[in-house]
Amino acid sequence: MSEYFSNIRTGATTIATGMAITFRHFINAVKRKGDAGIDDADYFKQVDGLCTLQYPGEAVPTPTRGRYRLYNDIEDCIGCSQCERACPVECITIETIKVTADDLAACGKTSGGQQKRFWVPVFDIDVAKCMTCGICVSVCPTDCLVHSPVADFSEFDVSNMLYHYGNLSKIEAEAKKRKVEEEKAAKEKAAAEAAARGEVPAARPAPQPKPAPGPAPESAGE
């Protein structure tokens, strides 16, 4: 019997404690809780009160350093596809077109001075699939792929979470592809004509042999 009444007393006590906390917050709801973020030194000194945010006019402060939405600066992208290969969830899709010799100046260079040798008509990031692991950012050789400070990018339609960063339109990409094919056909034609005339293309110089390693230095104790 003692255990029975003890359980009743425990239940009544816990219910009263919970209702007391609820009532205290109800009374304090006439005041507004402070706006200090979680990284603010005064975060835990704020008074209890109403903490509902009037979104989207108000938002919870987010840390400045964090892995949020991916962004690609296509002007610095060289089309190496390392990020696409490294992505564990395959949320990055890249298509490249080789730049012809007369288009190198038009393709331009990266901010670091590296000549770009590929057009990138397709550079898509499906942020709905992205797990923000940061692997793609770490392997990017030109640092053009970064995590932006945009932490809130929800959409009603999931198709809107597919971001396009390509530097060519579909019409421009088709024109560049035809140009590459024409250049390739011209080289094959020139090679066939040279072969018909009996001309042998100049061979590449043989690589120089590496010098043999020298004898190991004798130790001072010997």
Secondary structure by P-SEA (a helix, b strand, c coil): caaaaaaaaaaaaaaaaaaaaaaaaaaaccccccccccccccccccccccccccccccccccccccccbbbbcccccccccccccccccccbbbbbbbbccccccccccccccccccccccccccccccccccccccccccccccccccccccccccccccccccccccaaaaaaaaaaaaaaaaaaaaaaaaaaaaccccccccccccccccccccccccc
